[in-house]
Amino acid sequence: MQHESLVEYGPRRVIITITAIFCALLEIVDTTIVNVALTNMQGNLGATLNEIGWVITAYAIGNVIIVPMTSWLSAQFGRRNYFAASIMIFTVFSYLCGNADGIWQLVFFRFCQGIGGGALLVTSQTIITESYPPEKRGMAQAIYGLGVIIGPTLGPPLGGYIVDHASWPYIFYINIPIGIIATLLTLQFVRSPKYAAKKSASEVDWIGIGLLAISVGSLQYVLERGQEDDWFSSPVITTLTATAVMGFFFFIWRELTAEHPIVELRVLKNGNLRVGTILSFILGFGLYGSTFIIPLYTQSTLGWTAQQAGALMIPAALTTAFMMPIIGQLLQRGAKQQYLVAMGMFIFFLYSFWGYKILTPDTGKDAFFWMLILRGVGLGMLFIPITALSLSTLKGQAIGQGAAFTGMMRQLGGSFGVALITTFMAHQNVVHQSALKAHLAYDNAAVQQRVSGMQRNNIAHGMTPDNALTAAYQYLEFMVRKQAAVLSYMDVFLYLGIMFLLCIPFMLMVKGAKPVRKEDLADAH
């Protein structure tokens, strides 16, 4: 069979694996590295808070649009060429991002960088999967997973360090040397599978490409900007939601009827891939959701610097890195994927519940350590088994198509997660503030005592009685706001945990996956 010939051995496989992981890391670190530098960019480019948010949104939109097409584009241009071209696009636009002198210029370059980056993730996964013999696929996924899990965690501390010690353009320039080396290694070592004949321009499913770009782009916009624009009270959000729904409807219809579809939806007939796609969405939700909320809480409520907030996540990432090979070994020895995933979900529930328990307006740094280590263990147990489960019964070109689906769903899960969490927190914040204020009635003796105590303290520090009273009430208001914010974060942790807990019984019902070994050995003959 033709796709068997892609298996590599010895130093060549090591080089290909390292190249693919570097490319996956490039793309993922870039998703989160910017978060820390937004304030600096905003001041530097004279942008509003709303405009600067586009630096993240544009990249995500570019990313999500290209991911489902990667399998098709690889077939058109040959995987090696397409992969190398994506690295080049990514590297060139990284340089341009660093040189941008206006906000919209930067946003456009980020969109193009996202288009280059989207391909890196899925293609590197396919390259690694196909470079290993079937019985070692679990190990291959473990190696790839290192990049995907550590990437989002590396971004903030690295970004914080660069912004503190240099200037924000360097968070983009850092990609250039890695990009050049990765391009040269790709051209030298990566091989393309033999595909069927290429399509001529007239056979290309242009309608499918258009519908996909419009629907996924609109959905991503709605998710990223909905909260700021107050959801459906904004005509833009309402229009784009309708566009996304209609776009997906026509896109699915088009892909199922087109002679040469741009995205092969029929590959979803595979039961394991269907389950894996849903699980990837949930994983993205939990992974990006919790990566987003912890730095936010430590910086806005506890007043940490970007570098401190980023560094907090490092032990958890190292734990995941340590877990990956162990899980890979377990899978190779025939451990059932669905049991590992169920266990990972339970650990993730424990981590969330722990978070719910320890959050206060002044939680100390040490309180987070073991909780985040637990998160690291949970993610390690989720990532590889989910990926291995999704791709376990696919062959040849379907592996690439399956990887594209799970990659896109993980990305969308992350966007859904962040959008839902921000909306939910804004809502809970209002609820908690009014509940807290209800307890602070002005005729309440305890409240009056507290206020006059603060007033006396302020007078002792040289304020006039009037100003001292105003300051006391302002401080009370500040405390209420802070407390409400903390309660909102606690709610997020609690509900994230419950979501993972509810998924466990469904996971245990999945019967589709036979142990990888037999399935793959049959495949190899």
N, C-alpha and C positions, 0 to 999 in steps of 0.2 A: 504494500500500500504506500502511496506517495508520501503521506504525512509522517510515516515512521522515520524517514530519512533525516528529519530535522533534529533528531536526538543527537546531542553533542557529548563528547567525553573529554576528561583530562583538563589541561589548562585552558583550552578553548572555551569549555563550558563555564569555567570560572570567570573568564574575561567577559563573556556574553552576559552572565548573571550580574556581575558588578556594573556593567554598562547600563543594563535595564533598570537596576535598582537606583542608580544615580539619576536616571531620567525621571523615574517615578518620584524620587525625593525632590528633584528640582521643581516639578509641577506642584507637589503638595505643600512644600515649604512656602512656595510663593502664594498659595491660597491664604495662609494665615500670617505671613511675615509682615504684610502691609498694615494689619490691624493696629500694631503698636505705633506706627509712624504717621497715622492719619492726622494727628494734631499738628505735627511739624509741617506736613505737606500743606495743610489748610492755611497755616500762617504764611508759608513760603509762596504759595500760588494765589493767595488772596481769595480762597474759595469759601463758600458758606458750608455749614455742617451738612446740609442736604446734598450739595454738589459733591463733597468729598466722599460721601457714601458710595457714589457711583464708581469710585476706583475699585471697590470690591465687587459691586454688582456687575459691572461690565465684564470683568474677568470670568465671573461665574456663568454669565450668559454665553460668552464665547465657548466656554468649557462644555456646557451642557448641550449646546447645539451640535458640536462636532463629535461627541462621544458615540452616539448611535451610528454615525456614518463611518467610523474608523474601519470596520471590517470590509465594507464595500470599497473604500478608498485604497486599502491595502491590496485588494484584488486588482484594482485598476492600475496602480502604479508600481506594484511589487512592494512587499512589506518593508524590505530594507530601505528602498528609496523613500518611501512615504515616511518611515520612522526618522530617517536622517533629515528629510526636508522639515518635519515637524520640529526637530531639535533646533534646526537653523532658524526657523521662523521665531521660535520661542526666544532664542539667544539674541537675534537682531532686535526684536521688539523690547527685550529687557534693556538693551542699550538705549533705545529710543525713549523708553519710559523714564530712565534716569536723566535724559536730556530734555524732557518735556518742559516748556516754559509757560504753559497755560493749563488750566484744569481740564478743559475738554479735549485738548491734545493728549494729555495723560490718559484720559478715559478711553479714547480711541485706541491708543497703543496698548492699553490693558486688555481691551476686547480682542485685538489681534494676537496678543500674547496668550490669551485664554484659548484661542483657536489652535495655536501651536501646542499648548500645554495639554489640552483635552486628549489628544492622540497619544501623548507620551504614556499616560497612565494605563490605558487599556492595552495598547500595543506592547508595552513592556511586560504586562501580565501574560499576554498570549505567548510572547517570545520565551519567557521563562518556563511556562507550562510545557511548551513543545520541545524545549531543549533537554528536558529530563525524560527518562523512560517512564512508562505509565506507573510502575510500582513505586516510583520516587516522587510522584506528583505532590503528595502531601507535604514533603520536605520543600519542594519547589515553591509551593504556596506560602510556606512558613517564611522562606527567605524574602519573597516579594512582600509579604505582610509586614515585615520589619519596616520597610520603607513607608508603607501606607499609614501605619499606626504612629511611627515616630515622627513623620513629617509634620502633621498639624501641631505636635507638641514642641518640635524644634523651632518652628516659626517665631512665636512670640519672644522667647529669650534671645534668640539670634538677632531678631529685629530690634529688640530693646538695646542689646549691646552695641549694634551698629549705629543706631540713632544717638545713643549716649556718647559714643566715642568718635563718630564721623558725622556724615550728614545723610539725609534720607535717600538721595540717589544711589548710595552704595548698596542698599538692599536689593536693587536691580542689577547693579554692576557685578555683584558677587556671582551671578549666574553665568557670566560670559566665559571665564576660563573653563568651568565645568562643561558648559555647552560645547565648546570647541573640542575638548578631549572626547566627549561622548559622541560627537559627530564622526570624528576620525575612527574611533573604535567600532562604531556601527558599520561604517562603510567597509572596514577591514574584516570584521568577524561575523556580523549577522547575516544569515541566509534567508532568502525568500522561499516560501513553499511554491510548488507548481500550482498555478490556478488555471481555471478554464480560460478560454479566450477572453480578451478585454472587450468591453462594450464600446461601440462607436458612439460618437456624441449624440446621434439621433436616438440611440437606445437608452440613454441615461434618463433616469426617472427624475427629471427636473421638477415636476409637480410635487413629487414626494419630498425632495430636498426643500422646496419652498414651504410646504405645509409644516414640515418638521421644524424648520428654523422659526417660523412664525409662532407655532403653538408652544414649543419649548421655551423660546425667548420670552413670549408673553407671560407664561407661567412663572418663569424665573424672576421676571420683573415684579410681578404681583407679590411673590413671596418675599423678595428682598425689600421692596419699598412700601408694602401695604400698611405696616404699622405707622410709618411716618406720615403717610398721606391719609390716615384715618379710614382705611379700608373702603367700604362701599359708599361712603359719602363722597368719595373722589370719583368724578366721571372717568378719569383715565384708568383707574383700577377696575372699575365696573366694566368698561369697554374691553380692557385686556383680558379680564377673566372670561368674558363671553368669547373673545377671540381664541383663547387657549382651549376652551371646551369644544367649540366648533372645529377648531384646527385639529385637535386630536381625533375627533370623530371622523373627519374627512381623511386624515392621514392614515388611520387604521384601515378604513375602507379602501383607500388607494393602494396601500401596501399589500392587502390581501388579494387585490384584483390585478395589479400591474404585472406585466410579464417579467420585467427585471427590477424588482423592488430595491429601494436604497437600503431599507432595513428589513432583514428576513424575519418577519414576525412568526413564521411557521416553526421556528426553532423553539418557540415557547410551548409547543406540544409536549416537549420533554418535561415530565412531572417534576424531576429534581430541580431543573432550572427555574420552573415556576415558583417553587417553594423558596429557592435561593434568592430569587429576585425580590420577593416580599421581605425576606429576612435581611437582605442588603439594605433595603429602605429603612427598616427598623434600626439596623446597626448604624447607618448614617445619622439617623435621628439622635441616637444616644451618644455617638462618638462626637459629632460636631456640636450637638446641643450642650454636652457637658464641657467641651473644650472652650465653648463660647462663654458659658455662665461663670466658671470659676475665676478667670482673670477679671471679668467684669465686676464680680462681687469684691475681690480683694483690692482692686484699684478704686472703685467708686465708694465702697462702704468702709473698707479698712484703711484706705489711703496709701496703698503700696505703690512703688514705682513699677513701670512696665517690666524692667529687668527682674525685679523680685517676683512679680506675678508669673512671669514666664518660667523662672527657675523652679518655682514650686512644682511645676508639672514634670520636671526631668526624672525624678525617681520612678514615677509611674510608667514613663516611657521605657526606662531601662528594665523595669519589671516585665513589661510586655515583651521586650526584646529577649529577655531571658526565657520567657514562657514559650515563645514561638517554636524553637527547635524541639522542645519537649512535646508540644502538641503534634508537631510534624511526625515525630517518632511514634507517638500513640496511634496516629492515623495509619501509619505504615504497618503497625502491628495488628491492624484490623479493628481498632476501637470504633464504635458507631458514631458517626458524625452528629446525628440528632441528639444523642445523650450528652455529648460534649457541649453542644449549643445550649441545651436546656440548663446544664450546669453553669455555663457562662452567664446565662440570663439571670440565674438565681444569685450569682455573685454580684452581678451588676445591680440587682435589686438591693442587696445588702449594702453595697457602696452608697446608693442613693439614700437609703434610709439612714445610714450613718451621717451623711451630709445634712439630712433634715434635722438630725439630733444635735449637731455641734455648732450650727450657725448662730452667731449672736452679733450684736453691733461691734464687738471687739474680740473676736475669736483669735487666739494666738496662732503663730505659724506652725507650732508643733502639732496642733490638733489635726492638721490636714494630712500628716505624713502617712499614717497607716491606712486612712480612708482612701487616699489616692493610690497606694500600693495595691489595695484590693481592686480598684478600678483597672489597674494595669493587668492584674491576673484575669479579670473578667473579659477584658477586650481580647487578650491573647486567646482565650478559649472560644471567643465568638468568631474572630475574623477568619482564621484558616478553615475551621470546619464548614463555615457557611460557603466560602469560596470553593472548597473541595467538593461540597455537596452539590453546588450549582453546576460545576463543570464535570462531575464524576462520570456521567454517562454520555458525554458529547464526544464526537470524533471530528478530526480534520478541521475544515473551515468553520464548523459549528462552534468550536472552542472559542474562536475570536468573536463570533456573534454573541455567544453566551456571556463572555467577559464584558462585552460592550453593554449588554443589558444590566448586568449586576453593577458595573461601574456607574452607569447613568442613574440607577436607582439609589445607589449609595450617596451620590452627589445631590440628587433631588431630596432624599431623606434628610440630608444635612440642611438644605435650604428650608424645607418644611419645618424642621426642628427649630431652627433659629427664628423663623418667622412666627411660629406658634408660641415659642417661649417669650419673645419680646411682647407680643400682643397680650398673652396671658398675664405677664408680669405687670404691664401697664394697667390692666383691669384690676388685678388683685391689689395693686398699690392704692388705688382709689378706695376700694372696699375696706382695706385695713386702716387707711387714714381716717375714714369717717367712723369706723368702729372704735378706734383709739380716742378720737376726739369726743365721742359720746361719753367716754369714761372720765374725761377731763372737764367736767362742768365747773363753771367759775364759782358756784356757791359751795363746791366741795371743800371741806375744811383742809383735807390733806393737800389738795392742789394749792389752796391759798397759802398754806404754811410753806410749801416748797417755793412758791413764787416770792414770798416776802423774804425767805432765807437767801435766795439768789439776789434779790434787790439789795439787802443789807451788805452782802458780799461785794456787789458792784459799787455801792456807795463807799465802802472801805477802800476800794481801788480808785477813788477819786472821781466817780461819776456824780452828776446831779441826781436827786431822787427820781425825777421824771424819766431821764435817760436810763437810769438803773432799772426802772420798772419795765420800760420798753424792751431793754436788752434781755431781761428775765423772760418775758413772754416770747421773744424771738428765739431764745435758746430752747424753750419748751417746744415751740413749733418745729425747730430743727430736730429735736430728739424724736418727736412724733414721726417726722418724715423718715428719719433713719430707721426707726423701729419698723415702720410699715414696709420699707424696702427689704429689710432682713426677713420679715414674715413672707414677703412675696418670693424671695429666693428659696425659703424653706418649702413653700408650696410646690415650686418647680421640682425640687429634689424628690419630694414625696410622690408627686404624680408620675415623674419619669420612672421611679422605682416600681410603682404599681403597674405601669404599662409593661415593663419587662416581666413582672411576675405573672401577669395575665397571659403572656405569650407562651409560658412554659408548657401548659397542658397541650396546646396545639402542636408544639414542637415534638412532644412525646408521641403524638398520633401519626407523625410522618413515618410511613412505612417504606416509601419509595426507594430509599437508598440501600442498595445491597453493599456489603463491605467492599471497599475499593478494589481489593486485591483480585477477586474472582472476575469482576467486571472487566478490569483492565487486562488481565491475562487473556481473557477471551478476545479482547480487542487486539492484543498484540499478535495473535496467530493469523 
